[in-house]
Amino acid sequence: MPAILQYEFMLRALAGGTLVGVLGPLLGMFIVLRRFSLIADTLAHVALMGVAIGLATKTFPSAAAVASASLGAILVEQLRSRGRLPGDVAMAVVLYGSLAFAVVVIGIARGFNVDLFSFLFGSILSVSPLDLWLLAGLTVAVALFVAVFFVDLAQIALDDDLARVSGVRTGLLNLALAVLTGATISLSMRVVGVLLVGAMLVIPVLVGLRLARGLRAAVGTAIVVGVVSVLTGLAFAFYSDVSAGGAIVLTALAILALAHAWVALAHAWVALRRRDGAFLPLGGR
Amino acid sequence: MIAASWMGRPVIEWDHVTFAYGEVVAVEDVSLTVHEGEIAALLGPNGSGKSTLVKLALGLLQPESGAVRIFGCDAAEFREWRRVGYLPQVVAGAWRDFPATVAETVAHGSYDGFSPFALFHRSERPDVMEALEAVRMSNYRRRRLSELSVGQQQRVLLARALVRRPDLLVLDEPAAGVDVSGEEQLYSILRDVNRERSITVVIVSHDIGAMVREASTVACMNRTLVRHGPPHELTRDEISTLYGVPVDVLVHDALHEHR
């Protein structure tokens, strides 16, 4: 048996990481298509505020993170949908507000400690059995949500007004999407860390958008990329003792670069064939 | 001229409607009715409140005062969205990365409300193909939406609206960003569905020439309703007043030529 599978903490990290690799792109697709990518980073900082409060008051930090990220998600969504603030400004206000609050709480609680550090940068040692169960439950909930409301989410991604005129309950769905995103980020940051968790919702999705034909195929591609990135990154972290979160995100970025290069090569190939006047079996473009 | 008995039942009624975005009054005391079977044009310069009027009818905005009814029902209470096909303005580049295929986009349009198993349905169904045929886009069914021009995306959205078998089509600036041949193709499709499927059509546009040619009634908007009636009764002076610049009748003739 390879060394990586001989440690229980590593098995937990691999299982948790795989779930993060599925969860992130599943929600991320509909967030990226709505041009709302920064919500992930915003909610990560709101979750950090929850962690800070949880650590300072010696309550369960993960629960505090989920609670505050969900509330943050509702706040951003309300500010945006009521037209009080444009989406990006609403996110900026909530991001800096909660980050400032977190910094103050950390200061009062007498500075950084190891626990907080593990939340910021992720730690493969820190995935507890409880974290794993929570992640598994959330994955089931999110998968069901996306499967059941797939068409409605696709319509919202296409155009919000159009979705409303098609009878989609956009307000409720956007809210549900935001709350699930908050929960996903709060639970994923044990593995990837607050600072990088947003990348798991965005980068695999970009690969899907680059390579896939069809929305379902794009979601599938993004999930595969998410899981492969997490597993590769964790293996790197284990064998070369680098930060897991960093290794995971760098792997995802490398796959994104490969995807872009592949598409560019394919276009160049088609152009070359066309210049030679060769027969194009796919009908060409 | 308004109280003609041959007219169909009212489809959209704006009844003394006023709406403001904050301080800016976009629509002021507009009363207007679109009847069954019409191709009704809402004509006016940019910022004249015509898109706002349409959004009020679709329940996307709530009027400050007055009443808006669609198929006889208060717009805020209306739930029979299957009867309505809507084409929002297509913004160039808005779907630059959108991965859904043309067939997927049209198929999604046929569901309304809660459809839990739609994820597992095939996209290229007979009704989807028929709608794509009607807008002459069936060859593009496997293309990604992001690979199409604005005019082609516009036609996909039209197919998406038609697959719902609507009684009413509402189009917001359908010819914006579309070249002359694309525009002519779009209007010819609209004429067909209006005649053959007796779908009422409402077009928001600032293109005087096209609207005079295509519409059966023209409502000229400039925050208030300036005039409403058949297009041939529009005078040059009225158009000039509406746009605030002198408009020459020759402009009309020139536009007629490319038909």
Interface residues (C-beta under 8 A of the other chain):
Chain A: L33 A147 V148 F149 F150 V151 D152 A154 Q155 A157 L158 D159 D161 L162 R164 V165 S166 G167 V168 R169 G208 L209 R210 A212 R213 G214 L215 R216 A217 A218 R285
Chain B: K55 L58 G59 L60 R79 W81 R82 V84 Y86 P88 W95 D97 F98 P99 A100 T101 E104 T105 H108 G109 Y111 D112 G113 F114 S115 P116 A118 L119 S123 R142 R144 E147 L157 R164
